[in-house]
Amino acid sequence: MLKCNDETLYTGITTDLNRRVDEHNSSPKGAKYTRTRRPVELIYFEHHEDKSSASKREYEIKQLSRIQKLELIK
């Protein structure tokens, strides 16, 4: 989960966390959402064994309210 410069939260999945955070901050490969809200900061991550479980967890997190997401990262 990333915290954007405007204090919004962004959730996604990747196979290379450091590369992806760097892309969000300095590359056109970053998500359209984060490109206009730079810089972003990594505030939470989980490791999953496969893409399927990562995608399912991403969906669960995206269904949470902002308050619930902030509680998750504590």
Secondary structure, DSSP 8 states (H G I E B T S, - for coil): -EE-TTS-EE----S-HHHHHHHHHH-TTS-HHHHTS-S-EE------SSHHHHHHHHHHHHTS-HHHHHHHH-
